[in-house]
């Protein structure tokens, strides 16, 4: 029974973990890396066609974006998630494939103009995506389901995104049972629309995120709406646009909730009916999915509005842009407006067009309301870049750059500590993942020194024996570009240790075989040992 760390180890994106229990191969998340890639990710130690199950914590592409690639490489197992996550994955993975196809076509044209043959190839196709979506199966919160003799599971609402969950897994192998909990991304408390993260009572092992594991959200929760109203007023008084890069799923709907409150509360009497544009076909689809899943996912405050017949995320003078012509027309209109567009880190999608039109305008404001990964365009703007490239062309940054930290969908350090502190009995081991390099180390140290928990922040390629309760291998992080990176295509030692466990199972199961077969089997093992001079 082993846990292998694959992605989002000393990094924030690309979440992926591998479990082997008995003869079952399991992934928890299979995400795409975004922003700067700091360390080499070791591959999953089994071929995709041998993976039986993939559990999904939530729909964000840094947790799901490589699932279609699994299918393209041979995966045909079952993907398990909550109903809202299944619905959101349908639009997010389709969008991911579409963006790759567009990028490939653009790169192909660019390469042809330069007489080059090499250009960006999509990681997977729309056909791969549509096929893998058929493998998703949805399960409600708070119910224990037996998947097979080796695995039972339960999804618990963790308040990060519509349908997001921590996952409890009960694993059984050769009469031994262990319980492991994957936190997924833990939500910020008192967020609009979504319920607060639910606690989990017990676990032997916990794999938990640490995105904000070394800092607190600065904005008091009661000030977020006031800060947003202030940003709108300040920008409109200058005659500019307030451009909000926002994840199409989650953050966009939260922004609509706040804007509806601002208008209903009369916080901007000088601008009583200002226009708001949501320019993202995926965000428009996602908003509909939010409405479809309100009974299962909304918090009590949002449900009180629903019971009054009020849609918490819709209001007058809200424009939902679908077509390219509708998107272009937004910047053809000089009226000051709020523009909400994806992607949230500014690295793809229609937001880049709105930045192109507004980034050099001193009257406009670029407002960040979500996490910006290291290396992303959004992070460079927040870090004070004077000039940035958009679609390959340089633009001077003259717009006002603003951030409201309290709107993060991730729990801060206090929230993370509250979640891990909710276990009634301390886990035997906590594995800290999904945080920037130094943050994971600092948070693991905090858990050990200040809270009495045994904690480690492993690098990709590390593996742990869940029955023996000890490390099989603690890998070192291999920086991108390091000479060793060229030799890290496969984690061969991890594969060997997994084969060892499978061999033990074969030997144990072979006790009833005829002596002739057992002798032949023993001879093959002994011959192999002699070949490698093992005595």
SVG drawing of the C-alpha trace seen along z (x, -y; Angstrom):
<svg xmlns="http://www.w3.org/2000/svg" viewBox="-40 -61 67 91">
<polyline fill="none" stroke="black" stroke-width="0.4" points="0.0,0.0 1.9,-3.0 1.5,-6.7 3.7,-8.4 3.9,-12.1 3.8,-13.2 2.7,-16.9 2.1,-20.1 5.0,-19.2 6.9,-22.4 4.7,-24.0 1.2,-25.2 -0.2,-23.8 -0.2,-20.4 -1.7,-18.5 -1.4,-14.7 -0.9,-11.8 -0.7,-8.1 -1.9,-5.3 -1.4,-1.6 -3.6,0.6 -3.6,4.4 -3.7,4.7 -5.5,1.3 -3.9,-1.8 -5.4,-5.1 -4.8,-8.8 -6.1,-11.6 -6.3,-14.6 -4.3,-14.9 -3.8,-18.6 -2.1,-20.9 0.9,-23.0 0.3,-26.8 2.7,-29.7 6.4,-29.0 7.5,-25.4 10.1,-25.2 10.8,-21.5 10.8,-18.4 7.7,-16.3 8.3,-12.6 5.8,-10.6 3.0,-8.4 4.8,-5.1 2.3,-3.0 1.1,-3.2 -2.3,-5.1 -4.0,-1.9 -3.3,-0.3 -4.9,-3.0 -8.2,-1.8 -9.6,-5.0 -9.1,-8.7 -10.6,-10.8 -11.1,-14.5 -11.1,-17.0 -12.5,-19.9 -12.8,-21.1 -10.0,-23.7 -7.6,-22.7 -4.6,-22.6 -6.3,-19.6 -8.0,-18.2 -6.4,-19.6 -4.3,-16.5 -7.1,-14.0 -7.8,-14.0 -4.1,-13.3 -4.5,-10.2 -7.3,-9.1 -5.1,-9.8 -2.4,-7.6 -4.7,-4.7 -6.7,-5.3 -10.1,-3.7 -10.9,-3.5 -13.5,-5.4 -13.3,-9.1 -15.1,-9.9 -16.2,-13.3 -19.2,-15.3 -22.1,-16.1 -21.2,-19.8 -17.5,-18.9 -18.7,-16.6 -20.8,-19.4 -18.0,-22.0 -15.3,-19.6 -17.4,-19.2 -17.0,-22.9 -13.5,-23.4 -11.9,-20.5 -13.6,-21.4 -12.3,-24.9 -8.8,-23.6 -8.8,-21.6 -10.2,-24.5 -7.4,-26.9 -4.7,-24.4 -6.2,-24.0 -6.3,-27.8 -2.7,-28.1 -1.6,-25.4 -3.2,-27.0 -1.7,-30.4 1.8,-28.9 1.4,-27.0 0.7,-30.2 3.6,-31.9 6.0,-29.1 5.0,-29.0 5.6,-32.7 9.1,-32.1 9.7,-29.0 9.8,-26.8 8.3,-23.3 8.1,-22.9 5.3,-24.5 3.2,-23.9 1.2,-20.7 -1.9,-20.2 -1.3,-18.0 -4.7,-16.4 -7.6,-16.9 -11.2,-17.8 -12.0,-14.2 -9.9,-13.0 -11.8,-15.4 -15.2,-14.4 -14.3,-10.7 -12.9,-11.0 -15.9,-13.0 -18.0,-9.8 -15.9,-8.1 -17.0,-10.6 -19.3,-9.3 -20.8,-11.6 -21.4,-10.9 -23.0,-13.2 -21.4,-14.7 -21.3,-13.0 -22.0,-9.4 -19.6,-6.5 -19.4,-4.4 -17.6,-1.0 -15.8,-1.2 -14.2,2.3 -12.9,4.7 -9.8,2.5 -11.3,-1.0 -14.2,-2.9 -14.5,-6.7 -16.5,-9.8 -16.6,-13.3 -16.8,-16.2 -17.6,-19.8 -14.4,-21.8 -15.8,-25.2 -13.2,-26.2 -15.3,-25.9 -18.8,-24.7 -18.5,-20.9 -15.1,-21.0 -14.3,-18.2 -11.8,-16.7 -11.7,-13.0 -11.6,-10.3 -10.3,-7.0 -10.4,-3.7 -7.8,-1.4 -7.6,2.4 -4.7,4.6 -4.0,8.1 -6.2,7.5 -4.6,4.2 -6.7,1.0 -5.5,-2.6 -7.4,-5.8 -5.9,-8.7 -7.5,-12.1 -6.7,-14.4 -7.7,-17.9 -8.0,-19.2 -8.0,-23.0 -9.4,-24.2 -11.8,-27.1 -11.7,-30.5 -14.4,-30.9 -17.3,-33.3 -17.1,-33.4 -20.2,-34.3 -22.4,-31.5 -20.4,-28.5 -20.5,-26.8 -17.5,-26.9 -15.1,-24.0 -16.5,-21.0 -14.1,-19.2 -13.0,-15.6 -12.9,-13.6 -10.1,-11.1 -7.4,-9.8 -4.1,-7.9 -2.6,-10.1 -3.4,-13.5 -2.3,-15.1 -3.0,-18.8 -2.6,-21.9 -0.6,-24.9 -1.2,-27.7 -1.4,-30.4 0.5,-28.4 2.8,-31.3 0.5,-34.3 -2.9,-35.7 -5.4,-37.4 -5.1,-41.1 -8.6,-42.3 -11.1,-42.0 -14.0,-40.0 -16.5,-42.8 -14.4,-45.2 -14.3,-43.2 -17.5,-44.7 -16.4,-48.2 -13.0,-47.7 -14.6,-46.6 -17.0,-49.5 -14.1,-51.9 -12.2,-50.4 -15.2,-50.9 -15.8,-54.5 -12.1,-55.4 -11.9,-54.0 -15.2,-55.5 -14.3,-58.9 -11.1,-58.8 -13.3,-57.7 -11.7,-54.3 -12.6,-50.6 -12.3,-48.3 -10.8,-45.1 -11.0,-42.0 -9.1,-38.9 -11.2,-36.2 -11.4,-32.4 -14.4,-31.7 -15.5,-29.1 -15.9,-30.3 -14.3,-33.7 -16.5,-35.2 -19.7,-34.2 -18.3,-35.6 -17.7,-38.9 -21.2,-39.0 -22.5,-38.3 -20.6,-41.2 -21.6,-43.6 -25.3,-42.7 -24.9,-43.5 -23.1,-46.8 -25.9,-47.9 -28.7,-46.7 -27.1,-48.4 -26.7,-51.7 -23.0,-51.9 -22.4,-53.8 -25.2,-56.3 -23.2,-58.4 -23.1,-55.3 -26.5,-53.6 -26.7,-51.5 -23.2,-50.9 -22.7,-48.3 -21.0,-45.0 -19.7,-42.6 -18.8,-39.0 -16.7,-38.2 -16.1,-34.5 -18.3,-31.8 -17.1,-29.4 -18.0,-31.8 -21.5,-32.1 -21.9,-28.3 -20.5,-28.0 -22.9,-30.6 -25.8,-28.4 -24.2,-25.4 -24.0,-27.3 -27.8,-27.9 -28.4,-24.2 -26.4,-23.1 -27.6,-25.7 -29.5,-23.3 -26.4,-21.1 -23.7,-23.8 -25.0,-27.2 -24.6,-28.6 -27.5,-29.7 -27.2,-33.4 -27.4,-32.6 -30.2,-30.2 -32.2,-32.8 -32.1,-35.0 -33.1,-32.0 -36.1,-31.3 -37.1,-35.0 -37.0,-34.5 -33.8,-36.5 -31.0,-35.2 -27.8,-35.9 -25.6,-36.4 -27.8,-38.3 -28.8,-41.9 -29.9,-44.7 -27.3,-45.9 -25.3,-42.7 -24.1,-41.7 -23.0,-38.1 -20.7,-38.0 -20.6,-34.8 -19.5,-35.6 -16.2,-37.1 -18.1,-40.1 -19.8,-40.7 -16.3,-40.6 -14.8,-43.1 -17.7,-45.5 -16.9,-45.9 -13.7,-47.8 -15.4,-49.8 -17.6,-51.5 -16.1,-54.4 -18.6,-54.1 -16.8,-53.3 -17.6,-49.7 -16.6,-46.6 -15.2,-43.9 -14.8,-40.4 -12.9,-38.0 -10.8,-34.8 -8.3,-33.5 -7.7,-34.5 -3.9,-34.6 -4.0,-36.5 -2.1,-33.8 -4.8,-32.8 -8.3,-33.6 -10.2,-36.9 -8.7,-38.7 -5.5,-39.3 -7.5,-41.3 -8.9,-43.5 -5.5,-44.0 -4.2,-45.0 -6.8,-47.7 -6.5,-48.9 -3.1,-48.2 -1.5,-51.4 -4.5,-53.6 -3.9,-55.6 -7.7,-55.9 -8.2,-52.2 -7.7,-49.7 -6.7,-46.1 -8.1,-44.5 -6.8,-41.1 -9.1,-39.0 -7.4,-35.6 -4.1,-33.8 -1.4,-34.6 1.1,-31.8 4.8,-32.6 5.7,-33.2 2.2,-34.2 1.4,-37.5 -0.9,-38.4 2.0,-37.8 4.3,-40.0 1.8,-42.8 1.3,-42.4 5.1,-42.4 5.3,-45.9 6.3,-45.2 6.7,-48.4 6.3,-46.7 4.7,-43.4 4.2,-41.5 0.7,-40.6 0.4,-38.6 4.1,-39.1 3.9,-42.9 5.3,-45.1 2.9,-47.3 3.8,-49.9 1.9,-49.4 0.1,-52.7 -3.1,-51.4 -3.6,-51.2 -2.8,-47.7 -4.9,-46.7 -5.4,-43.6 -8.1,-42.6 -6.5,-39.6 -9.4,-38.8 -11.3,-37.4 -9.1,-34.4 -10.9,-31.1 -8.1,-29.5 -7.9,-29.4 -5.0,-31.4 -2.6,-30.0 -5.2,-30.4 -7.8,-28.6 -5.5,-25.8 -4.5,-25.3 -8.2,-25.4 -8.9,-22.6 -6.1,-20.3 -6.9,-21.1 -10.5,-19.8 -9.2,-16.1 -10.3,-14.7 -7.2,-12.5 -3.9,-13.7 -3.0,-11.9 0.1,-9.7 1.6,-11.8 0.7,-15.0 2.1,-15.5 2.2,-19.1 1.8,-19.8 0.3,-22.4 2.3,-25.4 5.3,-27.5 8.7,-26.0 9.5,-27.7 5.8,-27.9 5.5,-24.1 8.6,-23.8 7.6,-26.6 4.1,-25.2 5.4,-21.6 7.8,-23.1 4.9,-25.0 2.8,-21.8 5.7,-20.0 7.1,-22.7 3.9,-24.5 1.2,-21.9 2.9,-18.6 2.1,-17.0 4.5,-14.8 4.8,-16.6 6.9,-16.5 6.9,-18.5 8.0,-15.9 9.3,-16.5 7.9,-14.8 9.1,-11.2 8.9,-10.6 7.0,-7.4 5.6,-6.3 4.6,-2.9 1.2,-3.5 1.2,-0.1 4.7,-0.3 4.3,-4.1 7.7,-5.0 9.3,-6.5 10.3,-4.2 12.1,-7.1 12.4,-10.8 13.3,-12.4 15.2,-15.6 13.7,-18.3 15.3,-18.6 15.1,-22.2 14.1,-22.7 17.2,-23.0 19.4,-21.1 21.7,-18.5 19.9,-15.7 16.6,-16.8 17.5,-15.0 17.8,-11.7 14.6,-12.0 12.1,-10.8 11.1,-7.9 11.4,-7.3 12.9,-3.8 13.5,-3.1 9.9,-3.8 8.8,-1.5 11.1,1.2 9.7,0.8 6.2,1.1 7.2,4.3 8.6,5.6 5.2,5.3 3.4,6.9 5.9,9.8 5.3,10.3 1.6,10.5 2.2,13.0 4.3,15.2 1.7,15.1 -1.1,16.0 0.9,18.9 1.0,21.0 -1.5,23.5 0.2,23.8 1.8,27.2 5.4,27.7 6.6,27.8 5.3,24.3 6.6,23.0 10.1,24.4 10.1,22.8 9.0,19.5 11.8,19.7 14.4,20.5 13.4,17.5 13.8,15.2 17.1,16.7 18.4,16.4 17.4,12.7 19.2,12.2 22.4,13.9 22.2,11.7 22.4,8.6 24.8,10.3 22.3,10.2 23.0,12.9"/>
</svg>
